Amino acid sequence: MKIVDIREATKPIKSDIRNAYIDFSRMTLSLVAVVTDVVRDGKPVIGYGFNSNGRYGQGSMMRERFFPRLLEADPASLLDDVRDNFDPHKIWRTLMTNEKPGGHGERSVAVGTIDMAVWDAVAKIEGKPLFQLLAERYGNGTPNRKVFVYAAGGYYWPGQGIEGLQREMQSYLDRGYSVVKKKIGGAPLDEDRRRIEAVLRLLKPGQELAVDANGRFDLPTAIEYAKALSNYDLFWYEEPGDPLDYALQAELANHYAGPMATGENLFSMQDARNLIRYGGMRPDRDWLQFDCALSYGLVEYLRTLDMLKEHGWSPRRCVPHGGHQMSLAIAAGLGLGGNESYPDLFQPYGGFPDGVQVEDGYVTLPDLPGIGFEGKSDLYREMRDLAS
């Protein structure tokens, strides 16, 4: 049993949208295929992965450092000692050979993308959905296939205006989402307030709005927004300041009593631990958005969940960034609080397998081997082309 090839293609997911910090006019991602010599149903098992939006493709780094390490390793060194399968933890250690501690930047995205493809292959070899495999190995044995999802959107579009924003948000509500999210910080506060109030007017009982500043604010601006946002009953106030400014986050808790969310731009267990130690996050109300595809993958995410447990946090407070099926599988298998979703943006990489509908803010994961990419026809066409 061995990995016989690893392939990467850098794919465009460009759009005219922008948040408070960046636009997406040149955005890319890496699509990866890990090809094995294991045969199931008459075909080689191939695992697939891709990185979340907002971080760009990592193909050159993968080809220069990470692919060669796997392909040059003794195949036996990558195998599970107990199961007839690959061992994602051994593969992860091989990927990280000769990498210094720290430096959790672009390499965490490259490794996280490969790690996703490895877990997809491992679950396919066992003939199980990844959520079932995770529940059996690391959870209570029984996955919860019904997962909360929220609709992320509300970017600043050229010429969209208030009416266009309302049409966008209403379309998410009409598709069954109970929580929608919009961007703030890319316009003056008064304009952002008008945009918030326009969305709030659409909401019915049981529906909520989250807002996301994408790390734009310094402390005085974050506090100014906190005072304004306190007039609304929001699902959360997300990433107000630089993600590594734990003092800002901690101070903001003194000015905003409602739920806050952050963590999507922390790329390691150590960074996540510093947030929990020093960021003033409150386990009774706040949300953690660590994204395995950006932070060294599921192997590292398991370490992060162990750290959270040690600090008194429930995995139910984790709602990962990224809107991809990998985090959906983790949420179902390990009991997370839900997952982000992009109903229209960053396609075909966002969304769910064909036929999966959102009902009252939840989706039910289908019984597909691996992560379930093959169930999303437009996405699987991209993956099949890479592997062929």
C-alpha positions as CSV (number, residue, x, y, z in Angstrom):
1,M,0.0,0.0,0.0
2,K,1.5,3.3,-1.0
3,I,1.0,6.8,-2.4
4,V,2.0,6.7,-6.0
5,D,1.4,10.3,-7.1
6,I,0.3,13.7,-5.7
7,R,-1.0,16.4,-8.0
8,E,-1.9,20.0,-7.6
9,A,-3.7,22.6,-9.8
10,T,-4.1,26.2,-8.9
11,K,-7.6,27.3,-9.6
12,P,-9.2,30.7,-9.9
13,I,-12.0,31.7,-7.5
14,K,-11.9,35.3,-8.4
15,S,-14.8,37.6,-7.8
16,D,-15.6,41.4,-7.7
17,I,-16.5,41.2,-4.0
18,R,-14.5,42.7,-1.2
19,N,-14.5,42.7,2.6
20,A,-13.0,45.2,4.9
21,Y,-9.5,44.2,4.1
22,I,-9.1,42.5,0.7
23,D,-10.8,42.1,-2.6
24,F,-11.1,38.8,-4.4
25,S,-10.3,39.8,-7.9
26,R,-7.2,37.7,-8.1
27,M,-8.1,34.9,-5.6
28,T,-6.9,31.4,-6.2
29,L,-6.8,28.1,-4.4
30,S,-4.9,24.8,-4.6
31,L,-6.8,21.6,-5.6
32,V,-4.9,18.4,-4.6
33,A,-5.2,14.8,-5.6
34,V,-3.4,12.1,-3.6
35,V,-3.3,8.9,-5.8
36,T,-2.9,5.6,-4.1
37,D,-2.4,2.0,-5.3
38,V,-5.3,0.8,-3.2
39,V,-8.2,-0.4,-5.4
40,R,-11.9,-0.1,-4.4
41,D,-14.7,-0.9,-6.8
42,G,-12.2,-1.6,-9.5
43,K,-10.6,1.9,-9.3
44,P,-7.6,3.3,-7.5
45,V,-8.5,5.2,-4.4
46,I,-7.8,9.0,-4.8
47,G,-8.2,11.5,-2.0
48,Y,-9.0,15.1,-2.8
49,G,-8.4,18.4,-0.9
50,F,-8.4,22.1,-1.4
51,N,-7.7,25.1,0.7
52,S,-10.3,27.6,1.9
53,N,-10.9,30.9,0.2
54,G,-8.8,34.0,1.0
55,R,-5.4,32.3,1.2
56,Y,-4.4,31.7,-2.5
57,G,-3.0,28.6,-4.0
58,Q,0.1,26.9,-2.5
59,G,1.3,24.8,-5.5
60,S,4.9,26.0,-5.6
61,M,5.5,25.2,-1.9
62,M,3.8,21.9,-2.2
63,R,5.9,20.8,-5.2
64,E,9.2,22.1,-3.7
65,R,8.9,20.7,-0.2
66,F,5.9,18.7,0.7
67,F,5.1,16.4,-2.2
68,P,8.8,15.1,-2.4
69,R,8.8,14.3,1.3
70,L,5.8,12.0,0.9
71,L,6.8,10.4,-2.3
72,E,10.4,9.8,-1.2
73,A,9.4,8.3,2.2
74,D,9.5,4.6,2.8
75,P,5.9,3.5,2.0
76,A,5.8,1.3,5.2
77,S,6.6,4.4,7.3
78,L,3.2,5.9,6.3
79,L,1.0,3.0,7.2
80,D,-1.3,2.5,10.2
81,D,0.2,0.0,12.7
82,V,-3.3,-1.4,13.6
83,R,-5.5,-0.9,10.5
84,D,-4.8,-1.9,6.9
85,N,-4.7,1.8,5.9
86,F,-2.5,4.9,5.8
87,D,-1.9,6.7,9.0
88,P,-2.7,10.5,8.6
89,H,-0.6,11.3,11.7
90,K,2.5,9.6,10.3
91,I,1.9,11.3,7.0
92,W,1.6,14.6,8.7
93,R,4.9,14.1,10.6
94,T,6.6,13.2,7.3
95,L,5.2,16.4,5.7
96,M,6.6,18.4,8.5
97,T,10.1,16.9,8.5
98,N,12.8,19.5,8.7
99,E,10.3,22.3,9.4
100,K,11.1,24.6,12.4
101,P,8.5,25.2,15.2
102,G,6.6,28.4,14.6
103,G,6.3,30.0,11.3
104,H,2.6,29.2,11.0
105,G,1.9,31.0,7.8
106,E,1.5,29.8,4.2
107,R,2.9,26.3,4.9
108,S,0.0,25.6,7.3
109,V,-2.3,26.0,4.2
110,A,-0.2,23.7,2.0
111,V,-0.1,21.0,4.7
112,G,-3.8,21.4,5.5
113,T,-4.8,20.9,1.9
114,I,-2.7,17.8,1.6
115,D,-4.0,16.5,4.9
116,M,-7.6,16.9,3.7
117,A,-6.9,14.7,0.7
118,V,-5.2,12.1,2.9
119,W,-8.2,11.8,5.2
120,D,-10.5,11.6,2.2
121,A,-8.4,8.6,0.9
122,V,-8.3,7.0,4.3
123,A,-12.1,7.1,4.8
124,K,-12.6,5.8,1.2
125,I,-10.2,2.9,1.8
126,E,-12.4,1.9,4.8
127,G,-15.5,2.4,2.8
128,K,-17.0,4.9,5.3
129,P,-18.0,8.5,5.3
130,L,-15.3,10.5,7.0
131,F,-17.8,11.7,9.7
132,Q,-18.4,8.0,10.7
133,L,-14.7,7.2,10.8
134,L,-14.0,10.2,13.0
135,A,-16.9,9.4,15.4
136,E,-15.5,5.9,15.7
137,R,-11.8,6.9,16.2
138,Y,-12.1,10.1,18.2
139,G,-15.7,10.7,19.1
140,N,-18.4,8.8,20.9
141,G,-18.9,6.3,18.0
142,T,-22.1,7.9,16.8
143,P,-21.9,10.9,14.4
144,N,-24.6,13.6,14.3
145,R,-25.3,13.8,10.6
146,K,-27.5,16.9,11.2
147,V,-25.2,19.9,11.2
148,F,-26.0,23.6,11.8
149,V,-24.8,25.9,8.9
150,Y,-25.0,29.6,8.4
151,A,-24.9,31.6,5.1
152,A,-21.9,33.8,4.7
153,G,-22.2,36.7,2.3
154,G,-23.0,40.4,2.5
155,Y,-19.7,41.4,0.9
156,Y,-19.3,44.9,-0.6
157,W,-20.3,44.5,-4.3
158,P,-19.8,47.3,-6.8
159,G,-23.1,49.1,-7.2
160,Q,-25.0,46.6,-5.1
161,G,-26.7,49.1,-2.8
162,I,-29.1,48.4,0.1
163,E,-31.8,46.8,-2.1
164,G,-29.2,44.4,-3.6
165,L,-27.9,43.4,-0.2
166,Q,-31.5,42.7,0.9
167,R,-32.1,40.6,-2.2
168,E,-29.0,38.6,-1.5
169,M,-29.8,38.0,2.2
170,Q,-33.4,37.1,1.5
171,S,-32.3,34.5,-1.0
172,Y,-30.4,32.8,1.8
173,L,-33.3,32.9,4.1
174,D,-35.6,31.5,1.4
175,R,-33.2,28.6,1.0
176,G,-33.6,27.6,4.6
177,Y,-30.8,29.3,6.5
178,S,-31.7,30.7,9.9
179,V,-28.5,32.7,10.4
180,V,-26.9,35.0,7.7
181,K,-23.7,36.9,7.9
182,K,-22.6,40.2,6.4
183,K,-19.4,42.2,6.2
184,I,-18.7,45.4,8.2
185,G,-15.7,47.7,8.3
186,G,-15.5,48.3,4.6
187,A,-17.7,51.4,4.8
188,P,-18.2,54.2,7.3
189,L,-20.0,53.2,10.5
190,D,-23.2,55.1,9.6
191,E,-23.4,53.2,6.3
192,D,-22.6,49.9,8.0
193,R,-25.5,50.6,10.4
194,R,-27.9,51.2,7.6
195,R,-26.8,47.9,5.9
196,I,-27.2,46.0,9.2
197,E,-30.7,47.5,9.8
198,A,-31.8,46.7,6.3
199,V,-30.9,43.0,6.9
200,L,-32.5,43.0,10.3
201,R,-35.8,44.2,8.8
202,L,-35.9,41.0,6.7
203,L,-35.6,38.6,9.7
204,K,-38.4,36.7,11.2
205,P,-38.5,35.0,14.6
206,G,-35.8,32.4,14.9
207,Q,-33.6,34.1,12.3
208,E,-30.4,36.0,13.2
209,L,-27.6,38.2,11.7
210,A,-23.9,37.9,12.3
211,V,-21.4,40.6,11.3
212,D,-17.7,40.2,10.3
213,A,-15.0,42.9,10.3
214,N,-12.2,40.7,8.9
215,G,-9.7,42.1,11.4
216,R,-10.0,45.6,10.1
217,F,-10.3,47.7,13.4
218,D,-7.8,49.1,15.8
219,L,-9.0,49.1,19.4
220,P,-10.8,52.5,19.5
221,T,-12.7,51.6,16.3
222,A,-13.5,48.1,17.5
223,I,-15.0,49.7,20.7
224,E,-16.9,52.3,18.7
225,Y,-18.4,49.5,16.6
226,A,-19.1,47.5,19.7
227,K,-21.1,50.3,21.2
228,A,-23.1,50.7,18.0
229,L,-23.6,46.9,17.6
230,S,-24.8,46.6,21.2
231,N,-28.1,48.2,20.0
232,Y,-28.8,45.1,18.0
233,D,-29.3,41.4,19.0
234,L,-26.6,39.9,16.8
235,F,-25.6,36.2,16.5
236,W,-22.0,37.4,16.8
237,Y,-19.5,40.2,16.2
238,E,-16.6,38.6,14.3
239,E,-12.9,39.2,14.1
240,P,-12.9,42.9,15.0
241,G,-9.1,43.4,15.1
242,D,-5.9,41.7,14.0
243,P,-6.3,38.0,14.7
244,L,-3.0,38.0,16.7
245,D,-3.9,41.0,18.8
246,Y,-5.1,39.1,21.8
247,A,-5.0,42.2,24.0
248,L,-7.5,43.9,21.7
249,Q,-9.8,41.0,21.8
250,A,-9.6,40.7,25.6
251,E,-10.3,44.4,26.1
252,L,-13.2,44.4,23.7
253,A,-14.9,41.8,26.0
254,N,-15.3,44.7,28.5
255,H,-17.2,46.7,26.0
256,Y,-19.4,44.1,24.2
257,A,-21.6,41.7,26.1
258,G,-22.9,39.9,23.1
259,P,-21.2,36.9,21.5
260,M,-18.0,37.4,19.6
261,A,-16.2,35.1,17.1
262,T,-12.7,34.8,15.9
263,G,-10.0,32.2,15.0
264,E,-10.1,31.7,11.2
265,N,-6.7,33.3,10.8
266,L,-4.9,31.3,13.5
267,F,-3.0,28.6,11.9
268,S,-1.8,26.2,14.6
269,M,-2.8,24.7,18.0
270,Q,-0.3,27.0,19.6
271,D,-1.9,30.1,18.2
272,A,-5.3,28.9,19.2
273,R,-4.0,28.2,22.7
274,N,-2.7,31.8,23.0
275,L,-6.1,33.0,22.0
276,I,-7.7,31.0,24.8
277,R,-5.1,32.0,27.3
278,Y,-4.9,35.7,26.5
279,G,-7.8,36.7,24.2
280,G,-10.5,37.1,26.8
281,M,-12.8,34.7,24.9
282,R,-15.8,33.5,27.0
283,P,-16.7,29.9,26.7
284,D,-20.3,30.5,27.6
285,R,-21.1,32.7,24.6
286,D,-18.2,33.2,22.2
287,W,-17.4,31.2,19.1
288,L,-14.1,29.7,17.7
289,Q,-13.6,29.6,13.9
290,F,-10.4,27.6,13.4
291,D,-10.3,26.2,9.9
292,C,-8.5,22.8,9.4
293,A,-7.8,23.5,5.8
294,L,-5.8,26.6,6.7
295,S,-4.1,25.3,9.9
296,Y,-2.2,22.1,9.1
297,G,-5.3,20.0,8.7
298,L,-7.3,17.6,10.8
299,V,-4.3,16.1,12.6
300,E,-3.5,19.6,14.0
301,Y,-7.3,20.3,14.6
302,L,-7.5,17.2,16.8
303,R,-4.7,18.7,18.9
304,T,-6.6,22.0,19.1
305,L,-9.8,20.2,20.3
306,D,-7.7,18.4,23.0
307,M,-6.3,21.8,24.1
308,L,-9.8,23.4,24.2
309,K,-11.1,20.5,26.4
310,E,-8.2,21.1,28.8
311,H,-9.2,24.8,29.1
312,G,-12.9,24.0,29.7
313,W,-14.2,24.7,26.2
314,S,-16.8,22.5,24.5
315,P,-16.3,21.6,20.8
316,R,-19.9,22.9,20.4
317,R,-18.4,26.4,20.5
318,C,-16.4,25.6,17.3
319,V,-18.0,26.7,14.0
320,P,-15.2,26.5,11.4
321,H,-14.5,29.1,8.7
322,G,-14.3,28.0,5.1
323,G,-17.6,26.6,4.0
324,H,-16.2,23.3,2.8
325,Q,-17.3,19.7,3.3
326,M,-14.2,18.7,5.3
327,S,-15.3,20.8,8.2
328,L,-18.9,19.5,7.8
329,A,-17.5,16.0,8.2
330,I,-15.6,17.1,11.3
331,A,-18.6,18.8,12.8
332,A,-20.8,15.7,12.3
333,G,-18.1,13.3,13.5
334,L,-16.7,15.2,16.5
335,G,-19.7,17.2,17.7
336,L,-18.7,20.7,16.6
337,G,-21.3,23.5,16.7
338,G,-21.7,23.8,13.0
339,N,-20.0,25.2,9.9
340,E,-19.9,28.2,7.6
341,S,-21.5,27.9,4.2
342,Y,-21.2,29.9,1.0
343,P,-24.4,29.3,-0.9
344,D,-23.3,31.2,-4.0
345,L,-19.7,32.3,-3.7
346,F,-16.4,30.5,-4.4
347,Q,-18.1,27.8,-6.4
348,P,-17.8,24.9,-7.1
349,Y,-15.7,24.5,-3.9
350,G,-18.4,25.7,-1.4
351,G,-21.7,24.1,-0.7
352,F,-23.0,20.6,-0.3
353,P,-23.5,17.4,-2.3
354,D,-26.2,17.5,-4.9
355,G,-29.7,17.3,-3.4
356,V,-28.7,18.3,0.1
357,Q,-31.1,21.1,1.3
358,V,-30.9,23.4,4.2
359,E,-33.9,23.0,6.5
360,D,-34.3,25.4,9.5
361,G,-30.6,26.2,9.4
362,Y,-29.4,22.6,9.3
363,V,-28.2,20.1,6.7
364,T,-28.2,16.3,6.9
365,L,-25.0,14.8,5.5
366,P,-25.5,12.0,3.0
367,D,-24.0,8.5,3.4
368,L,-21.0,9.0,0.9
369,P,-17.6,7.4,1.3
370,G,-14.8,9.8,2.3
371,I,-15.5,13.5,2.6
372,G,-18.3,13.2,0.0
373,F,-16.9,15.3,-2.8
374,E,-18.1,12.8,-5.4
375,G,-21.6,13.7,-4.5
376,K,-21.2,17.3,-5.7
377,S,-21.1,17.0,-9.5
378,D,-19.6,20.4,-10.4
379,L,-16.8,20.0,-7.9
380,Y,-16.1,16.4,-8.8
381,R,-15.6,17.3,-12.4
382,E,-12.8,19.6,-11.4
383,M,-11.3,16.8,-9.2
384,R,-11.7,14.1,-11.8
385,D,-9.9,16.3,-14.4
386,L,-7.0,16.7,-12.1
387,A,-6.7,13.0,-11.3
388,S,-7.1,11.8,-14.9
